[in-house]
Amino acid sequence: MIRGIEFMTMLANDTLGQLFTVPEKDWTVINKRVGEAAAVASVTGYIEQYIPEFPLLVSVCDVWKNQTYDSLIRQSAGIILYARNAAEDFASLSDLIKMMDNSSDELSDNIKQQVWALLKKLNERTVFFSKPMEEIETDISIFLSVNEDVDRQISRYKDKLGIFWEPFEDVIPEINLAAGIMGQGWRDLSQKLQEFSQSGLNITLPLLKELDIETALVYWQNLESDARIFRAVAERQKFYWD
């Protein structure tokens, strides 16, 4: 399901796993196409008489199979740990906040150091995952663009070519939107965390409450769940082109 609207706390947002929520039927359309392109790659010379973009299609399908898809699977595995570790780190901080004396905004130096250490670690991990998402987002955009062009050409010559591939017309906007939302979500969060980490603000109890840890915990739990489901789906999808 495409959420489309980003809801964000200082620590997390609900779009970091957007691609992982794309229905399995859409991944099936894509991976069947990758397998089908590979199956007829040996007659590229004949097909490109009718579909000039076909050699490029074979090329981007190879990139999808050997790079993009595996990168996304690896990213999902890392994000499972990212979400779990973040939830564990900040759950203990949330419990500590609940036990604090609300009559005083001042915190001990020890607690302030703990908070800054957690924020620094979350910031570094977020930057680490944000950068690969930009590459995946770009690769997906190129892959879908080429397939869109090929679909238009196939529709004109499908009788001559005997190619009856399931069209991408419904999948392209769904995947493109999900990739864009997810990539932007990681960039937004990374920027916000870096700005906060560099702000030099004095950590107070009201400021800790503004972090809205409880909402962030829900986002991280959902992110871990979405990434786990995607991994299960993604591994069995390789059947279509292995």
Salt bridges, closest charged atoms under 4 A:
GLU24 OE1 - ARG236 NH2 2.88
ASP26 OD1 - LYS25 NZ 3.28
ASP70 OD1 - LYS238 NZ 2.82
ASP89 OD2 - LYS121 NZ 3.07
ASP89 OD2 - ARG125 NH1 3.57
GLU106 OE1 - LYS112 NZ 3.86
GLU137 OE1 - ARG187 NH1 3.03
ASP149 OD1 - ARG152 NH2 2.37
ASP151 OD1 - ARG33 NH2 2.76
GLU214 OE2 - LYS98 NZ 3.57
GLU224 OE2 - ARG84 NE 3.48
GLU224 OE2 - ARG228 NH2 3.25
ASP226 OD2 - ARG3 NH2 3.27
